[in-house]
Amino acid sequence: MTDATPDPQLAPKLSRHWRWLLYVLGTVVLLVVLYGIGRLIHVSLGSFYTGERGPYLQQPAPTAMTLRWQTTEAEIGVVRYGLRPDQLQWQAQEQSMGEEHEVRLSGLQPNTRYYYAIGPVEKPTYAGPDYWFYTSPGGGEPVSTRFVVLGDPGYPNPRQLVVQDVMQTWLDLNPRPGRAGFDLLLTTGDNAYRSGTNEQFQVGFFEPYANWLRNVPVWPAYGNHDARRWAFYNLFSFPTDGESGGLPSGTEHYYAFDHGQVHFVILDSTSTSMDEGSAMLRWLEEDLIGSQQPWLIVVLHHPPYTHGSHNSDSRGDSGGRMFDVRENVLPILEQAGVDLVLGGHSHMYERSHLMGCHYGKSDTLQPDMMQQPVPQNKSSLYIKPAAGRVAYQGAIYLVLGSSSKLDQGPLDHPAMAVSAGEMGALVVDINGSRLEGRFISDRGLIADSFAIIKGDTSVTPLQCAP
C-alpha cells in the first residue's frame, strides 16, 4: 500500500483558488446588498413630493366629504365652507402643522352643493366660485347618477389632455340642469407611469385632471404601475369603516361605497390575494349580501377577458391575476347580480356582450353564455328580465386602458361585442331601470354606446346558472 502524500506545490494553488472564489462570492453578496439598499432608498424617496398640490375630494358621503391638498411649507390646514361662494360661514381645520393636508367636513346635508376655500380668510390658497362639491344623495334615493371612467390615465402626454377635453366638451353639450356635470370620477388603475412615484402622480394625474378633482370625488383603482412605489395609499383616503356606505373592510385595499341606487365595489387585483376563501373574497360575499341597491358596479385593474396588450388566456401574463379574477371573483359577482365590471391594464377599449358563467379561456365560450343586443338608436341594448339585482342575469365586462396611452393587440376575444384600438374615456348614466354607457374617443366621437334595461319579463334570461 502506498501512502497518499499531499503535493507541496498543489496546496498553495488550492488555497489561492478558494480565496479567489470567496472573494467573488463576497463581492456578489455585497453588490446585492448595496443594490437592495439603493433600491429601498430609491423607492422610499419616490414616495415623497415636495411642492404644491391642488385640492382633491375623497370619501364622499351624504353628510360628509374629505378634502386633501399639499403646501410647500408646513402649516395648519383650514377649510371654510358654505352654501354660497361669498358666505363661507363654517370652518374646519387640522390639529397639527404639515405639508400634506386632510380635512373631513361633517354634518353636511345630502345631495347639496357646498362652496369652499382653503387657507386663512386674509390669504386663501384656493377660493372662488370654481371651488365646490356636491354631497352624495341619501342611500337608495332614486336620483340619476352619472360617472366618468378614466382607463390607465397616468401617462402625461398631449393626447391625455385631448381625451379629457373631448369628454368635457361632451359633458358641456349634455348638461344636467341644477346638477354637476358628473357625480364621480373613477379610474381603472395605473394612475402614474412609469413607476407610481409621487412626482409621477403629480405630473401624470393631479395636474392634468385638477379642474375635475377640485369638484368631483375621485375613486382610483390600484394598478400594477401604481404598486411600484409606496405613494398610492399615502395619497388617497379610502373608506375602511363603511364611511361612504357598504360593509366595513378594515383595509384601504378593497371597499364599497354607495351613490343613490348604485353600489360600487373597488377591488385590489394587483397586490391582494384572490384565492378562493381569501379575506378579500370573504368580505366581498358579505358586502354584496348586505347591499340592497338595485345596481352593482365593480372596478378592478385586471380584466377577466381581454385580447389587447395583455392576454387573459395566458396564465403567465400578469402573474395569472386575470385568471384569478375570472375563476374566483366572477362567480361571486354574478351570484350577486353584478351589472357592469370595469377593468383596465390592456391599453385599448374592449366591451363584451351581456354575458355570464364564462370562467375559462376564450375557446370555452358558448353562445348561450351571451345575450345578443337589441339595436336601438345606434346603441347596443341589453335587457334583463328582472328588476333590481338577480343572480346570473348577465353583466357587461368592459376593458378601458386607453385614456392616456394606446398599445397594440389582436383585439379578437370572442366575448367582445366591440374592440377598438382607440384612446378615450367612458361616461355612464343610470336613471331608474336604465344604464347607458358611452365611450368618447379622443377624436370627439361616440365610438361605442350600450345600454342595460331591467324588468322586461318578456325576455328569456341567460341559460347559464350553475
C-alpha positions in Angstrom: 0.0 0.0 0.0 1.2 3.5 -0.9 0.5 6.4 1.5 -1.1 9.5 0.0 1.2 12.4 0.5 0.0 16.0 -0.3 1.9 17.6 -3.1 3.5 20.7 -1.5 3.2 22.6 -4.7 -0.5 21.9 -5.1 -1.6 23.2 -1.7 -0.9 26.9 -2.4 -2.7 26.6 -5.7 -5.8 25.3 -4.0 -5.6 28.0 -1.3 -5.4 30.7 -3.9 -8.4 29.2 -5.8 -10.6 29.2 -2.7 -9.5 32.7 -1.7 -10.5 33.9 -5.2 -13.8 32.1 -5.1 -14.6 33.5 -1.6 -13.6 37.0 -2.9 -16.0 36.7 -5.9 -18.9 35.4 -3.7 -18.3 38.1 -1.2 -18.3 40.8 -3.9 -21.6 39.4 -5.4 -23.2 39.4 -1.9 -22.0 43.0 -1.3 -23.3 44.2 -4.6 -26.7 42.5 -4.0 -26.9 44.1 -0.5 -25.9 47.5 -1.9 -28.4 47.2 -4.7 -31.2 46.3 -2.2 -30.3 49.3 0.0 -30.2 51.6 -3.0 -33.5 50.2 -4.3 -35.1 50.7 -0.9 -33.8 54.3 -0.7 -35.0 55.0 -4.3 -38.4 53.6 -3.7 -38.7 55.5 -0.4 -37.7 58.8 -1.9 -40.1 58.2 -4.8 -42.9 58.1 -2.4 -42.4 61.8 -1.5 -43.2 65.0 -3.3 -42.2 68.5 -2.2 -44.4 71.1 -3.7 -47.9 72.5 -4.1 -50.8 70.2 -4.9 -54.3 71.5 -5.5 -57.4 70.2 -3.7 -59.0 66.8 -4.4 -62.1 65.2 -2.9 -62.2 61.9 -1.1 -64.7 59.6 0.6 -68.0 61.4 -0.3 -71.0 60.6 1.8 -74.5 62.1 2.2 -73.3 64.1 5.3 -69.5 64.3 4.8 -66.6 65.0 2.4 -62.8 64.8 2.8 -60.6 67.4 1.2 -56.9 66.8 0.6 -54.2 69.1 -0.7 -50.5 69.9 -0.2 -48.5 73.0 0.5 -44.8 73.8 0.1 -44.4 74.9 3.7 -45.7 73.3 6.9 -49.0 74.9 8.1 -52.3 74.1 9.7 -54.8 73.2 7.1 -58.0 75.3 7.2 -61.2 74.8 5.2 -64.0 77.4 5.2 -67.3 76.3 3.5 -70.9 77.3 3.0 -73.8 77.2 0.6 -72.7 80.3 -1.3 -69.2 81.3 -2.5 -69.4 84.6 -0.8 -70.8 83.2 2.5 -68.4 80.6 3.9 -69.7 80.7 7.4 -68.4 77.3 8.6 -64.8 76.2 9.2 -62.9 73.0 9.9 -59.1 72.7 10.5 -56.4 70.3 11.3 -54.9 69.9 14.8 -51.2 70.0 13.7 -49.0 71.5 11.1 -47.7 69.8 8.0 -47.3 70.0 4.2 -49.8 67.2 3.4 -53.3 68.2 4.5 -56.5 66.2 5.1 -59.7 67.7 6.5 -63.0 65.9 6.9 -66.1 68.0 6.7 -69.1 66.6 8.5 -72.7 67.5 9.4 -73.5 68.3 5.8 -76.8 68.0 4.0 -77.3 65.2 1.4 -77.3 66.0 -2.3 -76.3 69.6 -1.6 -73.8 71.9 -3.3 -71.2 73.4 -1.0 -68.5 76.0 -1.8 -65.2 76.0 -0.1 -62.0 78.0 0.4 -58.7 76.6 1.6 -56.4 78.8 3.8 -57.0 81.7 6.1 -59.5 84.4 5.3 -56.9 87.1 4.7 -54.9 84.9 2.3 -56.7 81.8 1.0 -54.7 79.5 -1.2 -57.8 78.2 -3.2 -61.0 80.1 -3.2 -63.8 81.4 -5.5 -66.9 80.2 -7.3 -65.0 77.4 -9.1 -64.3 75.6 -5.8 -67.3 73.5 -4.8 -68.6 69.9 -4.4 -71.9 68.0 -4.1 -72.5 65.7 -1.2 -73.9 62.2 -2.1 -77.6 61.6 -2.2 -79.1 59.5 0.6 -78.6 55.8 0.4 -81.1 54.3 -2.0 -82.5 57.6 -3.1 -83.9 57.3 -6.6 -81.7 60.0 -8.3 -79.9 59.8 -11.5 -76.2 59.0 -11.3 -73.5 60.0 -13.8 -69.9 59.0 -13.5 -66.8 59.2 -15.7 -64.2 56.5 -16.0 -60.6 57.1 -17.0 -58.6 54.0 -18.0 -54.9 53.8 -17.0 -54.9 57.6 -17.1 -51.5 58.5 -15.6 -49.2 58.8 -18.7 -48.6 62.5 -19.2 -48.7 63.5 -22.9 -50.7 65.8 -25.2 -53.3 63.0 -26.2 -54.1 62.5 -22.5 -55.2 66.1 -22.4 -57.2 65.7 -25.6 -59.1 62.8 -24.0 -60.1 65.0 -21.1 -61.0 67.9 -23.3 -63.3 66.0 -25.6 -65.0 64.4 -22.6 -65.5 67.8 -21.0 -67.0 69.0 -24.3 -69.4 66.2 -24.3 -70.4 66.9 -20.7 -70.9 70.6 -21.6 -73.2 69.6 -24.5 -75.2 67.2 -22.3 -75.7 69.1 -19.1 -77.9 68.1 -16.1 -79.8 71.2 -15.1 -79.1 72.0 -11.4 -76.6 69.2 -11.1 -72.8 68.8 -11.6 -71.6 67.7 -15.0 -70.9 64.3 -13.4 -71.0 62.9 -9.9 -68.0 60.7 -9.6 -64.6 60.1 -11.2 -63.4 56.5 -11.3 -60.2 55.1 -12.7 -59.2 51.5 -13.7 -55.7 51.8 -12.2 -52.2 52.8 -13.3 -52.7 56.4 -12.3 -49.0 57.3 -12.5 -46.5 56.0 -15.1 -44.0 54.5 -15.1 -43.3 53.7 -11.6 -46.0 55.2 -9.4 -43.8 57.8 -7.8 -45.2 60.8 -6.0 -43.7 63.1 -8.6 -45.3 61.0 -11.4 -48.7 61.2 -9.7 -48.3 65.0 -9.7 -47.5 65.4 -13.4 -49.5 62.4 -14.7 -52.6 62.7 -12.6 -53.1 65.6 -10.2 -52.0 68.4 -12.7 -53.8 67.2 -15.8 -57.1 66.5 -14.0 -57.0 69.3 -11.5 -60.2 71.0 -12.8 -62.2 67.8 -12.2 -60.5 66.8 -8.9 -61.4 70.0 -7.1 -65.2 69.5 -7.8 -65.7 65.7 -8.2 -64.7 62.9 -5.8 -62.2 60.5 -7.3 -62.1 56.7 -6.7 -58.9 55.4 -8.3 -58.3 51.6 -8.6 -54.8 50.2 -7.7 -52.8 49.3 -10.8 -49.5 47.4 -11.2 -47.6 50.5 -12.1 -49.0 52.3 -9.0 -47.7 49.4 -6.9 -44.0 50.0 -7.9 -43.8 52.6 -5.2 -45.4 53.4 -1.8 -47.1 56.6 -2.8 -50.6 55.4 -3.8 -52.1 54.6 -0.4 -50.4 57.7 1.1 -52.0 60.0 -1.4 -55.6 58.7 -1.3 -58.0 58.2 1.6 -60.3 55.2 1.2 -63.1 54.0 3.5 -62.2 51.2 5.8 -65.2 51.5 8.1 -68.0 52.0 5.7 -67.7 55.8 5.7 -69.3 56.0 2.3 -71.6 53.0 2.5 -71.1 49.3 2.2 -69.7 46.8 4.7 -66.5 47.9 6.5 -63.5 46.2 5.1 -60.9 47.2 7.6 -58.4 47.9 4.8 -58.0 50.5 2.1 -57.1 47.8 -0.5 -60.8 46.9 -1.1 -64.0 48.6 -0.1 -67.5 49.6 -1.2 -69.5 52.8 -1.4 -73.0 53.8 -2.4 -74.3 56.6 -4.6 -78.0 56.9 -5.0 -79.2 53.4 -6.1 -75.8 52.2 -7.1 -73.5 50.0 -5.1 -69.8 50.3 -6.2 -67.1 47.9 -5.2 -63.4 48.6 -5.7 -61.1 45.5 -5.5 -57.4 45.3 -5.4 -56.4 42.8 -8.1 -52.8 43.9 -8.0 -51.4 43.0 -4.6 -54.2 41.3 -2.6 -54.9 37.6 -2.7 -57.8 36.5 -4.9 -57.5 32.8 -3.9 -60.8 31.1 -3.1 -61.6 31.8 0.6 -59.2 34.7 0.8 -60.0 37.7 3.1 -61.0 40.0 0.2 -63.4 37.4 -1.3 -65.0 36.6 2.0 -65.5 40.3 2.6 -66.9 40.6 -0.9 -69.5 38.0 -0.4 -70.7 39.5 2.9 -70.8 43.0 1.4 -72.9 42.0 -1.6 -75.3 40.0 0.6 -75.8 43.1 2.8 -76.4 45.6 -0.1 -79.9 46.2 -1.3 -79.0 48.6 -4.0 -80.6 47.7 -7.4 -77.4 48.4 -9.4 -73.9 46.8 -8.8 -70.8 48.1 -10.5 -67.3 46.7 -9.8 -63.9 48.2 -10.6 -60.5 46.5 -10.6 -57.4 46.7 -12.7 -57.0 43.3 -14.2 -59.9 42.4 -16.5 -61.2 38.8 -16.8 -61.4 39.0 -20.6 -59.0 40.7 -22.9 -57.1 40.1 -26.1 -55.4 43.5 -26.1 -51.9 44.4 -25.0 -52.5 41.7 -22.4 -53.9 38.2 -22.9 -56.4 36.9 -20.4 -55.9 33.4 -21.9 -52.3 33.3 -20.8 -51.7 32.2 -17.2 -48.2 33.6 -17.5 -49.5 37.1 -18.3 -49.5 39.4 -15.2 -48.8 36.6 -12.8 -52.1 34.8 -13.6 -54.2 37.6 -12.0 -56.7 37.7 -14.9 -57.2 34.0 -14.3 -57.8 34.6 -10.6 -60.4 37.3 -11.4 -62.2 35.1 -13.9 -62.2 31.9 -11.8 -62.6 33.2 -8.3 -64.1 36.7 -8.3 -66.6 36.4 -11.2 -68.7 33.6 -9.7 -69.2 35.8 -6.5 -70.2 38.8 -8.6 -72.6 37.0 -10.9 -74.3 35.3 -8.0 -74.9 38.8 -6.5 -76.3 40.1 -9.8 -73.5 42.3 -11.0 -74.3 44.6 -13.9 -71.0 46.2 -15.0 -67.4 45.2 -14.4 -64.7 47.8 -15.3 -61.1 46.8 -15.8 -58.0 48.3 -17.4 -54.4 47.0 -17.9 -54.8 46.5 -21.7 -54.3 49.8 -23.3 -57.2 49.8 -25.6 -61.0 49.6 -25.5 -63.0 46.3 -25.3 -66.7 45.8 -24.3 -68.4 42.5 -24.0 -72.0 41.4 -24.7 -74.2 40.9 -21.7 -72.8 37.6 -20.5 -72.3 35.2 -17.6 -70.9 32.0 -16.3 -67.8 32.0 -18.5 -64.8 31.2 -16.2 -62.5 29.5 -18.7 -60.3 30.5 -21.6 -61.8 32.2 -24.7 -62.1 28.9 -26.6 -64.6 27.6 -24.0 -67.1 30.4 -24.5 -70.5 29.1 -25.5 -73.2 31.0 -27.4 -75.8 30.6 -24.6 -73.4 32.5 -22.3 -74.1 35.7 -24.2 -77.2 37.7 -24.9 -77.3 39.3 -28.4 -78.2 43.0 -28.3 -81.4 44.7 -29.5 -80.4 47.5 -31.8 -81.7 50.9 -30.6 -80.6 54.3 -31.9 -77.2 53.0 -32.9 -76.7 51.6 -29.4 -76.4 48.0 -28.2 -79.3 47.5 -25.9 -79.3 44.5 -23.5 -82.3 43.5 -21.4 -82.5 41.8 -18.0 -85.9 40.2 -17.3 -86.0 41.0 -13.5 -85.8 44.4 -11.9 -83.2 45.0 -9.2 -80.3 42.5 -8.7 -80.9 38.9 -9.6 -78.3 36.2 -9.9 -76.9 35.1 -13.3 -78.8 37.5 -15.5 -75.6 38.7 -17.1 -73.1 41.6 -16.9 -71.1 43.7 -19.3 -67.4 43.4 -18.9 -65.5 46.4 -20.1 -61.8 47.0 -20.6 -60.7 50.6 -20.6 -57.0 51.2 -20.5 -56.5 53.9 -23.2 -57.2 57.3 -21.5 -53.6 58.3 -21.7 -51.8 55.7 -23.9 -52.5 53.3 -26.6 -50.8 50.0 -27.4 -51.2 47.1 -29.9 -53.1 43.8 -29.6 -55.1 41.4 -31.7 -58.5 42.6 -30.3 -60.2 39.3 -31.1 -61.7 38.0 -27.9 -65.0 36.3 -28.9 -66.8 37.7 -25.8 -66.3 41.2 -27.0 -69.1 43.0 -28.9 -66.7 45.9 -29.6 -62.9 46.0 -29.7 -61.2 49.2 -30.6 -57.6 50.5 -30.7 -58.7 54.0 -29.7 -58.0 56.4 -26.9 -60.8 57.8 -24.9 -62.9 57.8 -21.7 -66.2 56.4 -20.6 -69.3 58.2 -19.3 -72.1 56.2 -17.7 -75.6 57.4 -16.8 -78.0 55.5 -14.6 -81.6 56.5 -14.4 -84.1 54.2 -12.7 -84.1 50.9 -14.5 -81.7 52.0 -17.4 -77.9 52.1 -17.5 -76.3 53.7 -20.5 -72.6 53.9 -21.3 -70.7 55.9 -24.0 -67.1 55.6 -24.9 -66.0 59.0 -26.1 -62.9 58.7 -28.3 -60.1 61.3 -28.5 -61.5 62.1 -31.9 -64.6 63.6 -30.2 -66.8 60.7 -31.4 -69.1 58.3 -29.5 -67.0 55.3 -30.6 -69.3 52.9 -28.7 -72.6 53.1 -26.8 -74.5 50.4 -24.9 -77.5 50.2 -22.5 -79.0 47.8 -20.0 -82.7 47.9 -19.2 -84.1 45.9 -16.3 -87.5 44.5 -15.7 -88.7 43.2 -19.1 -90.2 39.9 -18.3 -90.8 39.0 -21.9 -87.1 38.3 -22.3 -85.6 34.9 -21.7 -82.7 35.1 -19.2 -79.3 33.6 -19.9 -79.2 29.9 -19.6 -76.0 29.8 -17.7 -76.8 29.5 -13.9 -74.7 26.7 -12.4 
